[in-house]
Amino acid sequence: MTQVAAGLYVLAISSGCVYRANISQGNLIKEEDLDQVELGMTKNQVRFLLGTPLVDDPFHVDRWDYVYFITIGRQDAKFKRWVTVIFDEGKVGEIRKDQELDPNL
């Protein structure tokens, strides 16, 4: 009986039946929150609506990037979103919605 159990164990391991957890990374931004961001808002107002940006680039302090993707099991990312908010003198000057992320992500 132990040989059968050992054989099944080896078969299960070699067949690639390993569980891979879902991975969610970044800032999940609700559409209604993003719609409330307007030109002229301060950084604190944007942070209140969208949260802390994922990318905090010390070389581009007037650019905040919000990136989100979810990977389910071994599949490619199912949901991807990239939003950039650009500030001009501490106020929102431009909002770039739904930019393209790497398709292999």
VOPAGU-2260 file (C-alpha; in pm, 1 decimal, decimal comma):
REM VOPAGU-2260
SITE   aa  ch    i         X         Y         Z
SITE  MET   A    0       0,0       0,0       0,0
SITE  THR   A    1     286,2     238,3      74,6
SITE  GLN   A    2     422,2     185,8    -275,0
SITE  VAL   A    3      87,9     296,8    -419,6
SITE  ALA   A    4      81,0     606,5    -197,0
SITE  ALA   A    5     441,0     690,7    -288,7
SITE  GLY   A    6     360,8     642,9    -657,0
SITE  LEU   A    7      60,4     876,1    -635,4
SITE  TYR   A    8     270,4    1132,8    -449,9
SITE  VAL   A    9     541,4    1128,3    -718,6
SITE  LEU   A   10     278,3    1149,9    -992,6
SITE  ALA   A   11     112,2    1450,9    -828,7
SITE  ILE   A   12     444,4    1633,5    -783,5
SITE  SER   A   13     565,1    1567,0   -1136,6
SITE  SER   A   14     237,9    1670,1   -1301,7
SITE  GLY   A   15     273,6    2034,3   -1195,4
SITE  CYS   A   16     -34,1    2038,5    -972,2
SITE  VAL   A   17     111,8    2304,9    -748,6
SITE  TYR   A   18    -120,1    2572,1    -617,8
SITE  ARG   A   19     -30,1    2926,4    -715,3
SITE  ALA   A   20    -196,9    3202,2    -515,3
SITE  ASN   A   21    -370,3    3499,9    -674,0
SITE  ILE   A   22    -150,7    3809,0    -665,1
SITE  SER   A   23    -291,8    4157,0    -634,0
SITE  GLN   A   24     -41,8    4442,6    -646,1
SITE  GLY   A   25     -69,0    4818,2    -649,5
SITE  ASN   A   26    -344,4    5069,1    -587,6
SITE  LEU   A   27    -697,4    4955,6    -670,4
SITE  ILE   A   28    -868,6    5279,6    -771,6
SITE  LYS   A   29   -1244,8    5294,1    -796,0
SITE  GLU   A   30   -1378,9    5471,5   -1103,2
SITE  GLU   A   31   -1601,2    5697,6    -890,3
SITE  ASP   A   32   -1297,1    5810,7    -688,1
SITE  LEU   A   33   -1096,0    5879,7   -1002,3
SITE  ASP   A   34   -1385,7    6077,0   -1151,1
SITE  GLN   A   35   -1372,9    6311,7    -850,3
SITE  VAL   A   36   -1012,2    6414,5    -919,6
SITE  GLU   A   37   -1018,7    6750,8   -1095,0
SITE  LEU   A   38    -765,5    6994,2   -1232,5
SITE  GLY   A   39    -649,9    7237,3    -964,8
SITE  MET   A   40    -680,7    6996,3    -668,8
SITE  THR   A   41    -397,1    6985,7    -415,0
SITE  LYS   A   42    -176,4    6684,2    -346,8
SITE  ASN   A   43    -354,2    6625,8     -14,8
SITE  GLN   A   44    -695,1    6617,9    -186,8
SITE  VAL   A   45    -569,7    6365,6    -444,5
SITE  ARG   A   46    -410,6    6151,9    -172,2
SITE  PHE   A   47    -743,2    6153,9      17,1
SITE  LEU   A   48    -931,7    6026,9    -291,1
SITE  LEU   A   49    -679,9    5784,4    -444,2
SITE  GLY   A   50    -442,7    5699,7    -159,9
SITE  THR   A   51     -65,8    5707,7    -156,5
SITE  PRO   A   52      84,3    5659,3    -503,7
SITE  LEU   A   53     257,9    5330,7    -576,4
SITE  VAL   A   54     558,3    5499,4    -736,2
SITE  ASP   A   55     728,1    5766,5    -523,4
SITE  ASP   A   56     997,5    5895,3    -757,6
SITE  PRO   A   57    1232,4    6147,9    -591,9
SITE  PHE   A   58    1339,1    6272,3    -937,2
SITE  HIS   A   59     980,3    6350,9   -1045,6
SITE  VAL   A   60     809,9    6486,3    -733,9
SITE  ASP   A   61     529,0    6637,2    -941,7
SITE  ARG   A   62     426,7    6302,1   -1093,7
SITE  TRP   A   63     229,5    6037,4    -909,0
SITE  ASP   A   64     172,5    5694,7   -1066,4
SITE  TYR   A   65    -102,5    5459,6    -952,4
SITE  VAL   A   66     -55,2    5108,9   -1093,0
SITE  TYR   A   67    -270,6    4803,3   -1021,8
SITE  PHE   A   68    -285,7    4450,4   -1156,4
SITE  ILE   A   69    -415,3    4114,5   -1044,2
SITE  THR   A   70    -278,6    3778,3   -1153,3
SITE  ILE   A   71    -496,6    3471,6   -1104,8
SITE  GLY   A   72    -304,5    3147,4   -1068,6
SITE  ARG   A   73     -66,8    3086,2   -1356,6
SITE  GLN   A   74    -253,9    3311,7   -1599,2
SITE  ASP   A   75    -143,5    3655,6   -1716,4
SITE  ALA   A   76    -277,4    3960,9   -1536,2
SITE  LYS   A   77    -656,0    3974,6   -1566,3
SITE  PHE   A   78    -705,6    4338,0   -1467,1
SITE  LYS   A   79    -449,1    4611,1   -1523,2
SITE  ARG   A   80    -470,6    4982,8   -1466,5
SITE  TRP   A   81    -219,6    5267,6   -1475,1
SITE  VAL   A   82    -316,1    5623,4   -1386,6
SITE  THR   A   83     -74,0    5915,9   -1369,6
SITE  VAL   A   84    -146,1    6247,0   -1197,4
SITE  ILE   A   85      88,5    6533,0   -1287,6
SITE  PHE   A   86     105,4    6837,6   -1063,8
SITE  ASP   A   87     191,7    7191,1   -1166,9
SITE  GLU   A   88     296,0    7413,1    -875,0
SITE  GLY   A   89     133,7    7175,7    -624,6
SITE  LYS   A   90    -200,3    7152,2    -808,6
SITE  VAL   A   91    -330,6    6886,9   -1048,8
SITE  GLY   A   92    -231,6    6991,8   -1399,2
SITE  GLU   A   93    -295,2    6670,8   -1593,2
SITE  ILE   A   94    -460,3    6330,7   -1538,6
SITE  ARG   A   95    -358,2    6040,2   -1762,7
SITE  LYS   A   96    -604,3    5752,4   -1737,9
SITE  ASP   A   97    -583,9    5393,1   -1860,6
SITE  GLN   A   98    -230,4    5390,0   -1992,4
SITE  GLU   A   99     -98,7    5065,5   -2139,1
SITE  LEU   A  100      97,0    4830,7   -1914,7
SITE  ASP   A  101     332,0    4563,4   -2043,3
SITE  PRO   A  102     111,9    4295,5   -2204,6
SITE  ASN   A  103     335,6    4021,7   -2057,6
SITE  LEU   A  104     264,7    4134,5   -1702,3
